[in-house]
Amino acid sequence: MVKGLEYIKVVNLFYSFLESEFSFKKMNDVVNGNAFYDVRYKSSERVISISYENIEDWLEVIVFQLQNGIMPDYDDKSKTYHLNQLNSSIMLKVAKVEISSNAQYFSKYKPKDDLERKLLKGARELRLFLKYF
């Protein structure tokens, strides 16, 4: 099991591009015991949640499209986008050179375990996705 502060540290590192490239601002982190962690970033139009359920080993990256600055309901499929569903829709639009450039950007990170590999995969996919969103 990963500890909350370790999770937050890795997310802040792997997802730092949200602040530097896309002008997102970090929101308050949520650490619910050793069971659930959530790191969120916000822009004027979106909130991105990178959450992990430790006991279930479940990582989820979700993009919420804000409506007048308000978060939509989690179940609102028209404004709540799960990263794993979005990638198939944009991969046809992404040039191979962009995929290669994105991989090069993330090559500086060396994940040390399965969770870090999942977090890094999500970061790579999210960065490509945001360029087309």
N, C-alpha and C positions, 0 to 999 in steps of 0.2 A: 504494500500500500504506500502510496505517495502522500507526503504531508502537504497541507494546504499552502504553506509559504514556499515550498519547493515548486509546487505547481505554478503558482503565481509568478515566481521568478522566471521560469522557463517560458511561460506564455508571454510575459513582458519582453523577453529577448526575441523569441521567434516571430512575434507579431508586432514588433517595433515599427515596421513599415507602415502600419495603420496611422501612426502619428506623423512620421517623417514624410510619407509620400501622399497620403490621402487626407490629412488634416483632421483626423479623429482625435478626440480627447478621451483620456482614461477616466472611467467612472469608478465608483467604489467597488472593491472586490468583495465577494461573498465567500466566506469559509464557514460551512455548517458542520462543525465537528470534524470528523475524519471521513465523512460520507459524501459531501457535495461541495464543489468549488465552482465559482463562476467569475470570470473576468470579462468586463464589458468596456466597449469603446463606443463613443457617440460622436456623430456629426450632426449637422443641422437637419439632415434627411434620414439618417439611419442609426440604428444601434446594432452592434455586432456583439454577440454573446459567445464566449468560448467556455463551455461548461463541461465538467467531468464528474461522473458519479463513480466514486472510488470503489464501492462495494461491487457494483455491477461491471466495472471497468468499461464505462460507456462515455465516450467523448462526443460532443455535439457542437458544431459551429453553426450558428443561426444568424441570419441577417433580417432584422426587423425594419420595415419601411415605415417611418413615422408619419402620422396623420396629424397635421397642425401641431407638431411637437410631441404628440402623445403616442405611446407604444400601442401597437395593435394587440388584439387577443392572440395568444399563442396558436390557437386553432384556426385563425384567419389565413387561409392558404393564399389569398390574393396579396397579402402584405407581410407574410412570414415565410422566409425562404431558408430551407435547410441546404447547407452547402453540398452535401452528397447528391442532392437532386438537381442542383443548379449546374454542376460541372458538365453533365451530358449536354445541356442546352448551349453551352458556349464553346465547347471543345471544337466544334466544327468551324467556328469563326477564328480560332487562334492559329496563327502561323507557327510553323515549326521553329522558326528563329526566335519567336517570343517564348516558346516553351523552353528552348535551350538557354536563352538569356535569363529566364526566371530560375531555372535550375542552377545556373551559375551564381546568381544572387544568393541562393540559399546554401551553396556548397561550403560556406564558412562555418556552418553549424554541424556539429558532430553529436547526434543523439546518442545517449548512453543506454537507453532501454526502450521497451515497446511503446510506452506512453509518449516518450519524447519523439519517437518515430511517427506516431499518429499525429501529434501536435505539429510537427514539421510538415507532414503531408497536408494537413489542413491549411497551414499558413501558405504553402506553395499554391494550393488550389484557390484560396481566397484572394491572394494577390493577383492572380490571373483574372479571376472573376470580376473583381472590382474595376479592372481596366475597361470592362465591357458593360458594366451595370449602369 
